[in-house]
């Protein structure tokens, strides 16, 4: 039996040399310009011997089996389990990060689990998972590891799910999404002020990613916005955001409005009140988004799926448990109107379980 040992470094492609001797990383719109030995803001991409290398290939902050609805994806193989993993670091600097202990980690010793792409795909298959999710931190920065894993998954009939902020350059974006089957993209706000001051990024590259995924790929797309009191919860911003989504992505892209809890560098903010989430959902529905949900709160009605034609309940959700299913070949059982998404004839029954997976040096 051969034991997989993660390599110290893996060479990458998306970079170029500058006239001043530095190397520019071209994986994302940060365009980090690095002297020899320096790491980018993401921490895991480094200028080593005059080329950009990835230092976290094959190493993860942990593996777990989650319900697909936790990504969140409500219209992609509902009720099925997904094998989830991430690495460390991030290419944004969100002050409100809910996974800061992973995404802001600067300690590679944290990455204790080691697994090859083939082993991850095989683990998903052996454990009955319909898909593998690249999540917890952004797969943009572990681009090569995610793609290799997605390729191994496709060989075994396992789907791949990207959970990302969408902050990525055009060439690596196209390379990455040809291997993905579904994506949930964090549309963190709809103002440049928010992106610049609170995430350290910019809004426009994210909008370009959303349009690319929707119109240039076959990837199933859903969006998530974490609603933060007094930062991105105004009616004017929600109106602008949801109108843009309906007009540029179409009415069938589901939107999830999730509750914020104080964390990382925004511990002075209060929890999001449920009424703010419901307001966002109402505005989205009014502006033509057919499927809008609330998250991180218990609201069965606002977490369930309804037919946009006749209003009948199609998928009942109680947290992550499905308690009603009225789809027949992806169509409403009552009026025959198609519900947008990727559905099996019958839902999965994984429910709300979360199961840790031990993969330390998986073969």
Helices and strands as residue ranges (DSSP letters): E 10-11, E 15-17, E 23-25, E 33-34, E 45-47, E 52-54, E 59-60, E 62-67, G 68-70, E 81-86, H 100-103, G 108-110, E 113-114, H 117-126, E 131-134, H 143-155, E 159-164, H 170-177, E 182-186, H 192-194, I 195-199, H 203-216, E 220-227, H 235-248, E 254-259, H 274-286, E 292-295, H 300-303, E 305-306, E 313-318, E 321-325, E 327-328, E 331-332, E 355-357
